Amino acid sequence: MAYLDLIATSAFGTESIVARELKKLGVSETRIDNGRIYFKGDYTTIVKSNIWLRCSERVLMMITEFRAEDFGELFEGTKSVKWEDIIPENGIMHVTGKSVKSKLHSVPDCQSIVKKAIIEAMKRRYRRETFDEDGPLYKIEISMLKDVATISIDTSGAGLHKRGYRLSQGEAPIKETLAASIISLSRWSPDRPFIDPMCGSGTFPIEAALFAKNIAPGLNRSFASENWPQIPQKVWLAQREEAKNLIVNPEMDISGFDIDKRVFKAAEMNASEAGVSDCITFQKKPVAELSSRKKYGCIICNPPYGERMNGGGYINDLYREMGEVFSRLDTWSLFILTSYENFEKAFGRKSDKNRKLYNAKLKTYLYEYFGPRPDRVRRRDTAS
């Protein structure tokens, strides 16, 4: 079996989570770099990773990598690839690019050279000067980093965070992939209560419910590689059917609260579209009224912070109130994402751990407060 070189991209700080997801899909080895997880697989692996990866941004097929300090080297290195074996005669060749610390710093020029080289390579088989480009999309990326050219093809199309359920959103929604990453980091399981006290358009509760029900995040959306002749439709059909058969219905206790009636309604609509409206209780409630008699639950939230709200005074007051209210839930674990540098001081409690994550291009920190593990408490009580 000929294996392909594949790349799963991710937000900085979540690479290890994506690598763990890939291993669950049967990938034996991964190599992690900044925002990228390298692995090998076949075309079925491309299908499975697009349908199942919750925390990755995209799945790329790496085509070639070579040194290019001038446009001649970029042209010849690109042309040497057997593009005629990859792209059909009517394939749409859309080239994007980026350049960092390279002599070839003009991205438009790099894109143009790569497109010309691919067309020259296609002429070897098809014996024609122009191509109609009215078939399946091949989104080709030329990435220049320190004079090394990496050329890859995006197999996903729209980013994997676009699950298809978000009909409406609040003013500053968190990406679905980042929300899923934070839930994974929390080690939450469906047998524990889950609350997002500032749920906005409902991303955290919805992603938690999708995880609990084992619903593949890409089950109800399409992908660029779905139209490639290399991947038979029967492969996509088989993988989607298998994903449907793996859905489970455990008992779960997931709640989302918010004081904004408009985004609260959006959360209900989104949950319904995701097929998990029966799993989540949404309620209009301010943070000050949050309470629960349940134990060993998990609070995950993305509250307002400096980049999203004007006025440091309001933020300080909100975080102080959160600290007071959350402290009453002494067996609960807390995971709070914010870019506010004085969070711990305002919250009134130093975190057990904090982790740098990027919410789009904004640097944030996930402050983690660990409650007692329920299984450990049970074992201790049993021993007593």
VEXMIVEX-799669 format. One record per residue (C-alpha): x, y, z; residue number from 1; residue in one letter. Coordinates in Angstrom, 2 decimals. Layout:
VEXMIVEX-799669
[drenpa [X; Y; Z]; NUM; a],
...
//
This chain:
VEXMIVEX-799669
[drenpa [0.00; 0.00; 0.00]; 1; m],
[drenpa [1.37; 3.43; -0.98]; 2; a],
[drenpa [1.14; 5.82; 1.93]; 3; y],
[drenpa [0.54; 9.53; 1.63]; 4; l],
[drenpa [2.27; 12.22; 3.69]; 5; d],
[drenpa [-0.48; 14.04; 5.57]; 6; l],
[drenpa [-0.65; 17.05; 7.88]; 7; i],
[drenpa [-3.35; 17.92; 10.42]; 8; a],
[drenpa [-3.16; 21.60; 11.29]; 9; t],
[drenpa [-4.25; 22.88; 14.69]; 10; s],
[drenpa [-4.33; 25.95; 16.88]; 11; a],
[drenpa [-1.03; 26.54; 18.70]; 12; f],
[drenpa [-1.09; 24.71; 22.00]; 13; g],
[drenpa [-3.47; 21.94; 20.92]; 14; t],
[drenpa [-1.10; 19.81; 18.81]; 15; e],
[drenpa [-0.84; 16.97; 21.34]; 16; s],
[drenpa [-4.64; 16.68; 21.49]; 17; i],
[drenpa [-4.88; 16.26; 17.71]; 18; v],
[drenpa [-2.05; 13.70; 17.79]; 19; a],
[drenpa [-4.02; 11.74; 20.39]; 20; r],
[drenpa [-7.12; 11.89; 18.19]; 21; e],
[drenpa [-5.16; 10.56; 15.22]; 22; l],
[drenpa [-3.89; 7.60; 17.24]; 23; k],
[drenpa [-7.48; 6.74; 18.14]; 24; k],
[drenpa [-8.18; 6.63; 14.40]; 25; l],
[drenpa [-5.45; 4.05; 13.94]; 26; g],
[drenpa [-2.52; 6.28; 12.95]; 27; v],
[drenpa [0.57; 4.58; 14.35]; 28; s],
[drenpa [3.09; 7.43; 14.31]; 29; e],
[drenpa [2.85; 11.21; 14.42]; 30; t],
[drenpa [5.39; 14.02; 14.44]; 31; r],
[drenpa [4.44; 17.32; 16.07]; 32; i],
[drenpa [5.57; 20.77; 14.98]; 33; d],
[drenpa [4.15; 24.22; 15.70]; 34; n],
[drenpa [0.51; 24.05; 14.65]; 35; g],
[drenpa [1.10; 20.92; 12.57]; 36; r],
[drenpa [0.90; 17.18; 13.15]; 37; i],
[drenpa [2.59; 15.07; 10.49]; 38; y],
[drenpa [1.38; 11.53; 9.83]; 39; f],
[drenpa [1.00; 8.94; 7.09]; 40; k],
[drenpa [-2.07; 7.24; 5.69]; 41; g],
[drenpa [-4.01; 6.36; 2.57]; 42; d],
[drenpa [-7.06; 7.97; 0.99]; 43; y],
[drenpa [-9.34; 6.26; 3.52]; 44; t],
[drenpa [-7.29; 7.95; 6.27]; 45; t],
[drenpa [-8.06; 11.30; 4.63]; 46; i],
[drenpa [-11.77; 10.50; 4.78]; 47; v],
[drenpa [-11.70; 9.29; 8.41]; 48; k],
[drenpa [-9.63; 12.23; 9.68]; 49; s],
[drenpa [-11.87; 14.81; 8.03]; 50; n],
[drenpa [-15.02; 13.19; 9.42]; 51; i],
[drenpa [-13.70; 12.45; 12.93]; 52; w],
[drenpa [-11.10; 15.04; 14.00]; 53; l],
[drenpa [-12.72; 17.36; 16.55]; 54; r],
[drenpa [-9.73; 19.57; 17.32]; 55; c],
[drenpa [-7.86; 19.90; 14.01]; 56; s],
[drenpa [-8.33; 22.89; 11.71]; 57; e],
[drenpa [-7.61; 21.17; 8.38]; 58; r],
[drenpa [-6.17; 17.99; 6.85]; 59; v],
[drenpa [-3.52; 18.61; 4.19]; 60; l],
[drenpa [-1.85; 16.23; 1.76]; 61; m],
[drenpa [1.83; 17.16; 1.53]; 62; m],
[drenpa [3.07; 16.93; -2.06]; 63; i],
[drenpa [6.70; 18.02; -1.98]; 64; t],
[drenpa [9.31; 19.98; -0.04]; 65; e],
[drenpa [12.51; 21.50; -1.46]; 66; f],
[drenpa [14.85; 24.46; -1.13]; 67; r],
[drenpa [14.05; 27.46; -3.32]; 68; a],
[drenpa [16.03; 30.69; -3.13]; 69; e],
[drenpa [14.88; 32.03; -6.51]; 70; d],
[drenpa [11.86; 31.68; -8.78]; 71; f],
[drenpa [13.69; 29.32; -11.12]; 72; g],
[drenpa [14.22; 26.83; -8.31]; 73; e],
[drenpa [10.59; 27.23; -7.22]; 74; l],
[drenpa [9.37; 26.61; -10.78]; 75; f],
[drenpa [11.53; 23.54; -11.43]; 76; e],
[drenpa [10.88; 22.02; -8.00]; 77; g],
[drenpa [7.14; 22.37; -8.51]; 78; t],
[drenpa [7.22; 21.11; -12.11]; 79; k],
[drenpa [9.13; 17.97; -11.10]; 80; s],
[drenpa [6.01; 16.68; -9.29]; 81; v],
[drenpa [3.76; 14.39; -11.34]; 82; k],
[drenpa [0.77; 16.71; -11.05]; 83; w],
[drenpa [-0.90; 14.92; -13.94]; 84; e],
[drenpa [-1.26; 11.89; -11.61]; 85; d],
[drenpa [-2.87; 14.05; -8.90]; 86; i],
[drenpa [-5.12; 16.58; -10.65]; 87; i],
[drenpa [-7.61; 15.55; -13.35]; 88; p],
[drenpa [-7.74; 17.41; -16.66]; 89; e],
[drenpa [-10.65; 19.60; -15.53]; 90; n],
[drenpa [-9.47; 20.10; -11.93]; 91; g],
[drenpa [-9.69; 23.58; -10.45]; 92; i],
[drenpa [-6.14; 24.60; -9.47]; 93; m],
[drenpa [-6.51; 27.29; -6.80]; 94; h],
[drenpa [-3.15; 28.33; -5.32]; 95; v],
[drenpa [-2.78; 30.11; -1.99]; 96; t],
[drenpa [0.47; 30.96; -0.23]; 97; g],
[drenpa [2.48; 32.41; 2.61]; 98; k],
[drenpa [6.11; 33.34; 3.11]; 99; s],
[drenpa [8.14; 33.74; 6.31]; 100; v],
[drenpa [11.85; 34.66; 6.49]; 101; k],
[drenpa [12.46; 33.71; 2.85]; 102; s],
[drenpa [14.14; 35.41; -0.12]; 103; k],
[drenpa [10.96; 34.73; -2.08]; 104; l],
[drenpa [8.87; 37.04; 0.06]; 105; h],
[drenpa [6.28; 38.07; -2.55]; 106; s],
[drenpa [3.38; 35.67; -1.98]; 107; v],
[drenpa [1.46; 36.61; -5.18]; 108; p],
[drenpa [4.58; 35.94; -7.27]; 109; d],
[drenpa [5.12; 32.57; -5.55]; 110; c],
[drenpa [1.50; 31.64; -6.24]; 111; q],
[drenpa [1.82; 32.61; -9.90]; 112; s],
[drenpa [5.04; 30.62; -10.39]; 113; i],
[drenpa [3.58; 27.51; -8.75]; 114; v],
[drenpa [0.41; 27.71; -10.89]; 115; k],
[drenpa [2.49; 28.05; -14.10]; 116; k],
[drenpa [4.69; 25.09; -13.11]; 117; a],
[drenpa [1.67; 22.89; -12.37]; 118; i],
[drenpa [0.13; 23.73; -15.75]; 119; i],
[drenpa [3.42; 22.91; -17.48]; 120; e],
[drenpa [3.45; 19.56; -15.69]; 121; a],
[drenpa [-0.17; 18.89; -16.71]; 122; m],
[drenpa [0.73; 19.49; -20.38]; 123; k],
[drenpa [2.95; 16.40; -20.31]; 124; r],
[drenpa [-0.10; 14.15; -20.35]; 125; r],
[drenpa [-2.97; 16.21; -21.70]; 126; y],
[drenpa [-1.15; 17.91; -24.62]; 127; r],
[drenpa [-3.05; 21.17; -24.40]; 128; r],
[drenpa [-2.12; 24.76; -23.61]; 129; e],
[drenpa [-5.09; 25.73; -21.42]; 130; t],
[drenpa [-7.37; 23.89; -19.01]; 131; f],
[drenpa [-11.08; 24.51; -18.40]; 132; d],
[drenpa [-10.87; 24.11; -14.60]; 133; e],
[drenpa [-14.55; 23.36; -14.13]; 134; d],
[drenpa [-14.20; 20.13; -12.15]; 135; g],
[drenpa [-13.25; 19.24; -8.55]; 136; p],
[drenpa [-11.35; 21.79; -6.46]; 137; l],
[drenpa [-7.67; 21.28; -5.60]; 138; y],
[drenpa [-6.67; 24.03; -3.17]; 139; k],
[drenpa [-2.86; 24.08; -3.39]; 140; i],
[drenpa [-0.77; 25.91; -0.80]; 141; e],
[drenpa [2.81; 27.09; -1.31]; 142; i],
[drenpa [4.44; 27.77; 2.04]; 143; s],
[drenpa [7.89; 29.41; 2.10]; 144; m],
[drenpa [9.73; 29.15; 5.42]; 145; l],
[drenpa [13.42; 30.06; 5.61]; 146; k],
[drenpa [13.82; 29.42; 1.85]; 147; d],
[drenpa [12.24; 25.96; 2.05]; 148; v],
[drenpa [9.17; 25.50; -0.14]; 149; a],
[drenpa [6.44; 23.16; 1.07]; 150; t],
[drenpa [3.59; 22.44; -1.32]; 151; i],
[drenpa [0.44; 20.78; -0.04]; 152; s],
[drenpa [-3.20; 20.30; -1.05]; 153; i],
[drenpa [-6.06; 21.05; 1.34]; 154; d],
[drenpa [-8.35; 18.00; 1.56]; 155; t],
[drenpa [-10.89; 19.69; 3.85]; 156; s],
[drenpa [-12.12; 22.74; 1.97]; 157; g],
[drenpa [-13.90; 24.86; 4.57]; 158; a],
[drenpa [-12.13; 24.69; 7.94]; 159; g],
[drenpa [-13.00; 21.72; 10.13]; 160; l],
[drenpa [-14.42; 24.06; 12.77]; 161; h],
[drenpa [-17.38; 24.55; 10.41]; 162; k],
[drenpa [-19.45; 21.61; 11.65]; 163; r],
[drenpa [-22.59; 22.88; 9.95]; 164; g],
[drenpa [-24.71; 23.46; 13.06]; 165; y],
[drenpa [-23.94; 27.11; 13.80]; 166; r],
[drenpa [-26.92; 28.95; 12.36]; 167; l],
[drenpa [-26.43; 31.92; 14.64]; 168; s],
[drenpa [-23.67; 33.17; 16.91]; 169; q],
[drenpa [-22.84; 35.75; 19.54]; 170; g],
[drenpa [-20.49; 38.70; 19.16]; 171; e],
[drenpa [-17.30; 36.80; 19.97]; 172; a],
[drenpa [-17.82; 33.08; 19.43]; 173; p],
[drenpa [-15.10; 30.57; 20.18]; 174; i],
[drenpa [-14.11; 28.24; 17.35]; 175; k],
[drenpa [-15.70; 24.81; 17.63]; 176; e],
[drenpa [-12.28; 23.14; 17.29]; 177; t],
[drenpa [-10.82; 25.14; 20.18]; 178; l],
[drenpa [-13.90; 24.43; 22.31]; 179; a],
[drenpa [-13.50; 20.71; 21.62]; 180; a],
[drenpa [-9.79; 20.94; 22.51]; 181; s],
[drenpa [-10.57; 22.53; 25.88]; 182; i],
[drenpa [-13.18; 19.87; 26.64]; 183; i],
[drenpa [-10.59; 17.22; 25.82]; 184; s],
[drenpa [-8.04; 18.92; 28.11]; 185; l],
[drenpa [-10.59; 18.98; 30.93]; 186; s],
[drenpa [-10.92; 15.17; 30.85]; 187; r],
[drenpa [-14.65; 15.64; 31.32]; 188; w],
[drenpa [-16.75; 12.50; 30.91]; 189; s],
[drenpa [-20.55; 12.22; 30.36]; 190; p],
[drenpa [-21.12; 10.81; 33.86]; 191; d],
[drenpa [-20.21; 14.20; 35.36]; 192; r],
[drenpa [-22.33; 17.38; 35.32]; 193; p],
[drenpa [-21.21; 20.05; 32.82]; 194; f],
[drenpa [-22.02; 23.76; 33.00]; 195; i],
[drenpa [-21.10; 26.73; 30.83]; 196; d],
[drenpa [-22.38; 29.72; 32.86]; 197; p],
[drenpa [-21.82; 32.17; 29.97]; 198; m],
[drenpa [-22.67; 29.94; 27.03]; 199; c],
[drenpa [-23.34; 32.55; 24.35]; 200; g],
[drenpa [-24.32; 30.70; 21.17]; 201; s],
[drenpa [-23.80; 27.38; 22.96]; 202; g],
[drenpa [-20.52; 26.11; 21.49]; 203; t],
[drenpa [-19.15; 24.50; 24.68]; 204; f],
[drenpa [-22.36; 22.63; 25.65]; 205; p],
[drenpa [-22.96; 21.53; 22.04]; 206; i],
[drenpa [-19.40; 20.24; 21.59]; 207; e],
[drenpa [-19.66; 18.42; 24.94]; 208; a],
[drenpa [-22.89; 16.74; 23.82]; 209; a],
[drenpa [-21.39; 15.76; 20.44]; 210; l],
[drenpa [-18.44; 14.24; 22.30]; 211; f],
[drenpa [-20.68; 12.41; 24.78]; 212; a],
[drenpa [-22.84; 10.94; 22.02]; 213; k],
[drenpa [-19.76; 10.10; 19.92]; 214; n],
[drenpa [-21.19; 12.02; 16.98]; 215; i],
[drenpa [-18.47; 12.56; 14.38]; 216; a],
[drenpa [-18.06; 16.36; 13.99]; 217; p],
[drenpa [-17.83; 16.15; 10.19]; 218; g],
[drenpa [-20.72; 13.77; 9.74]; 219; l],
[drenpa [-23.12; 16.30; 8.22]; 220; n],
[drenpa [-20.84; 18.47; 6.10]; 221; r],
[drenpa [-18.94; 18.17; 2.82]; 222; s],
[drenpa [-15.21; 18.30; 2.06]; 223; f],
[drenpa [-13.10; 19.40; -0.92]; 224; a],
[drenpa [-11.64; 15.90; -1.40]; 225; s],
[drenpa [-15.14; 14.41; -1.51]; 226; e],
[drenpa [-15.21; 15.25; -5.23]; 227; n],
[drenpa [-11.74; 13.93; -6.05]; 228; w],
[drenpa [-11.68; 10.97; -8.46]; 229; p],
[drenpa [-8.93; 9.38; -6.31]; 230; q],
[drenpa [-11.43; 8.71; -3.52]; 231; i],
[drenpa [-14.45; 6.62; -4.61]; 232; p],
[drenpa [-17.81; 7.79; -3.29]; 233; q],
[drenpa [-18.33; 4.37; -1.72]; 234; k],
[drenpa [-15.47; 5.14; 0.71]; 235; v],
[drenpa [-17.22; 8.30; 1.92]; 236; w],
[drenpa [-20.54; 6.47; 2.17]; 237; l],
[drenpa [-19.00; 3.59; 4.12]; 238; a],
[drenpa [-17.21; 5.88; 6.59]; 239; q],
[drenpa [-20.32; 7.99; 7.18]; 240; r],
[drenpa [-22.42; 4.88; 7.71]; 241; e],
[drenpa [-19.88; 3.53; 10.20]; 242; e],
[drenpa [-19.88; 6.88; 12.03]; 243; a],
[drenpa [-23.68; 6.78; 12.30]; 244; k],
[drenpa [-23.53; 3.28; 13.77]; 245; n],
[drenpa [-21.05; 4.44; 16.43]; 246; l],
[drenpa [-23.37; 7.07; 17.90]; 247; i],
[drenpa [-24.35; 6.32; 21.50]; 248; v],
[drenpa [-26.94; 7.81; 23.87]; 249; n],
[drenpa [-25.54; 7.93; 27.40]; 250; p],
[drenpa [-27.23; 9.80; 30.20]; 251; e],
[drenpa [-25.70; 13.24; 30.56]; 252; m],
[drenpa [-26.23; 16.44; 32.50]; 253; d],
[drenpa [-25.17; 19.43; 30.37]; 254; i],
[drenpa [-26.34; 22.99; 31.03]; 255; s],
[drenpa [-25.77; 26.33; 29.37]; 256; g],
[drenpa [-26.67; 29.62; 31.04]; 257; f],
[drenpa [-26.57; 33.20; 29.78]; 258; d],
[drenpa [-28.19; 36.54; 30.58]; 259; i],
[drenpa [-28.47; 37.64; 26.92]; 260; d],
[drenpa [-31.81; 36.46; 25.60]; 261; k],
[drenpa [-30.76; 36.94; 21.97]; 262; r],
[drenpa [-27.71; 34.63; 22.08]; 263; v],
[drenpa [-29.64; 32.27; 24.35]; 264; f],
[drenpa [-32.12; 31.70; 21.53]; 265; k],
[drenpa [-29.21; 31.24; 19.12]; 266; a],
[drenpa [-27.80; 28.51; 21.38]; 267; a],
[drenpa [-31.10; 26.64; 21.30]; 268; e],
[drenpa [-31.24; 26.86; 17.49]; 269; m],
[drenpa [-27.66; 25.66; 17.12]; 270; n],
[drenpa [-28.20; 22.71; 19.47]; 271; a],
[drenpa [-31.26; 21.69; 17.52]; 272; s],
[drenpa [-29.33; 21.85; 14.24]; 273; e],
[drenpa [-26.53; 19.74; 15.79]; 274; a],
[drenpa [-29.05; 17.10; 16.87]; 275; g],
[drenpa [-28.31; 17.47; 20.59]; 276; v],
[drenpa [-31.11; 19.75; 21.80]; 277; s],
[drenpa [-32.49; 16.92; 23.94]; 278; d],
[drenpa [-29.15; 16.62; 25.74]; 279; c],
[drenpa [-28.70; 20.22; 26.91]; 280; i],
[drenpa [-30.66; 22.40; 29.32]; 281; t],
[drenpa [-30.43; 26.08; 28.36]; 282; f],
[drenpa [-31.61; 28.65; 30.87]; 283; q],
[drenpa [-31.51; 32.43; 31.19]; 284; k],
[drenpa [-29.54; 32.99; 34.38]; 285; k],
[drenpa [-26.83; 35.44; 35.55]; 286; p],
[drenpa [-23.56; 34.14; 36.98]; 287; v],
[drenpa [-24.49; 35.42; 40.44]; 288; a],
[drenpa [-27.35; 32.91; 40.62]; 289; e],
[drenpa [-25.26; 29.86; 39.65]; 290; l],
[drenpa [-25.50; 27.05; 42.18]; 291; s],
[drenpa [-25.71; 23.28; 42.23]; 292; s],
[drenpa [-26.10; 20.51; 44.79]; 293; r],
[drenpa [-24.38; 18.09; 42.43]; 294; k],
[drenpa [-20.76; 17.14; 42.97]; 295; k],
[drenpa [-17.66; 16.55; 40.84]; 296; y],
[drenpa [-18.96; 18.58; 37.93]; 297; g],
[drenpa [-17.05; 20.59; 35.37]; 298; c],
[drenpa [-17.41; 24.28; 34.51]; 299; i],
[drenpa [-15.93; 25.39; 31.19]; 300; i],
[drenpa [-16.43; 28.93; 29.97]; 301; c],
[drenpa [-15.15; 31.65; 27.69]; 302; n],
[drenpa [-16.18; 34.81; 29.58]; 303; p],
[drenpa [-15.81; 38.37; 28.26]; 304; p],
[drenpa [-12.27; 39.72; 28.41]; 305; y],
[drenpa [-10.25; 42.80; 27.51]; 306; g],
[drenpa [-10.13; 42.31; 23.75]; 307; e],
[drenpa [-13.87; 41.73; 23.62]; 308; r],
[drenpa [-15.21; 44.23; 26.17]; 309; m],
[drenpa [-14.36; 47.86; 26.87]; 310; n],
[drenpa [-13.63; 48.85; 30.42]; 311; g],
[drenpa [-11.29; 47.03; 32.81]; 312; g],
[drenpa [-13.55; 47.82; 35.76]; 313; g],
[drenpa [-16.40; 45.73; 34.42]; 314; y],
[drenpa [-14.06; 42.82; 33.74]; 315; i],
[drenpa [-12.58; 42.94; 37.24]; 316; n],
[drenpa [-16.02; 43.00; 38.84]; 317; d],
[drenpa [-17.21; 40.09; 36.67]; 318; l],
[drenpa [-14.18; 37.93; 37.44]; 319; y],
[drenpa [-14.38; 38.71; 41.17]; 320; r],
[drenpa [-18.04; 37.66; 41.14]; 321; e],
[drenpa [-17.13; 34.47; 39.24]; 322; m],
[drenpa [-14.50; 33.67; 41.87]; 323; g],
[drenpa [-16.98; 34.07; 44.71]; 324; e],
[drenpa [-19.73; 32.03; 43.03]; 325; v],
[drenpa [-17.49; 29.23; 41.73]; 326; f],
[drenpa [-15.81; 28.81; 45.12]; 327; s],
[drenpa [-19.07; 27.40; 46.48]; 328; r],
[drenpa [-18.75; 24.45; 44.09]; 329; l],
[drenpa [-15.78; 23.05; 45.95]; 330; d],
[drenpa [-15.78; 19.62; 44.29]; 331; t],
[drenpa [-16.04; 21.01; 40.76]; 332; w],
[drenpa [-13.24; 21.48; 38.24]; 333; s],
[drenpa [-13.01; 24.84; 36.47]; 334; l],
[drenpa [-11.58; 25.71; 33.05]; 335; f],
[drenpa [-11.70; 29.39; 32.13]; 336; i],
[drenpa [-10.35; 30.87; 28.88]; 337; l],
[drenpa [-9.37; 34.54; 28.88]; 338; t],
[drenpa [-6.75; 36.95; 27.59]; 339; s],
[drenpa [-7.08; 39.17; 30.67]; 340; y],
[drenpa [-3.64; 39.32; 32.27]; 341; e],
[drenpa [-4.90; 40.03; 35.79]; 342; n],
[drenpa [-7.42; 37.21; 35.78]; 343; f],
[drenpa [-6.09; 35.26; 38.78]; 344; e],
[drenpa [-5.89; 38.40; 40.91]; 345; k],
[drenpa [-9.46; 39.40; 40.05]; 346; a],
[drenpa [-10.73; 35.82; 40.41]; 347; f],
[drenpa [-9.10; 35.62; 43.85]; 348; g],
[drenpa [-7.41; 32.29; 43.37]; 349; r],
[drenpa [-4.26; 31.03; 41.68]; 350; k],
[drenpa [-4.87; 28.34; 39.09]; 351; s],
[drenpa [-3.49; 24.83; 39.44]; 352; d],
[drenpa [-2.27; 25.15; 35.86]; 353; k],
[drenpa [-2.53; 27.60; 33.02]; 354; n],
[drenpa [-1.99; 26.87; 29.35]; 355; r],
[drenpa [-1.33; 29.30; 26.49]; 356; k],
[drenpa [-3.82; 28.86; 23.63]; 357; l],
[drenpa [-4.68; 30.94; 20.60]; 358; y],
[drenpa [-8.31; 31.89; 19.98]; 359; n],
[drenpa [-7.89; 32.73; 16.28]; 360; a],
[drenpa [-4.91; 35.15; 16.41]; 361; k],
[drenpa [-5.56; 36.28; 19.97]; 362; l],
[drenpa [-3.26; 34.90; 22.66]; 363; k],
[drenpa [-5.30; 33.60; 25.58]; 364; t],
[drenpa [-4.72; 31.43; 28.62]; 365; y],
[drenpa [-6.75; 28.51; 29.86]; 366; l],
[drenpa [-6.81; 28.68; 33.67]; 367; y],
[drenpa [-7.35; 25.22; 35.11]; 368; e],
[drenpa [-8.64; 24.50; 38.63]; 369; y],
[drenpa [-8.82; 20.81; 39.45]; 370; f],
[drenpa [-11.50; 19.48; 41.76]; 371; g],
[drenpa [-11.20; 16.04; 43.39]; 372; p],
[drenpa [-11.51; 13.14; 40.97]; 373; r],
[drenpa [-14.79; 11.29; 41.73]; 374; p],
[drenpa [-13.26; 7.86; 41.16]; 375; d],
[drenpa [-10.49; 8.58; 43.68]; 376; r],
[drenpa [-13.02; 9.80; 46.24]; 377; v],
[drenpa [-15.10; 6.65; 45.75]; 378; r],
[drenpa [-12.05; 4.41; 46.21]; 379; r],
[drenpa [-11.06; 6.32; 49.38]; 380; r],
[drenpa [-14.60; 6.04; 50.80]; 381; d],
[drenpa [-14.75; 2.34; 49.97]; 382; t],
[drenpa [-11.40; 1.76; 51.70]; 383; a],
[drenpa [-12.64; 3.60; 54.78]; 384; s],
//
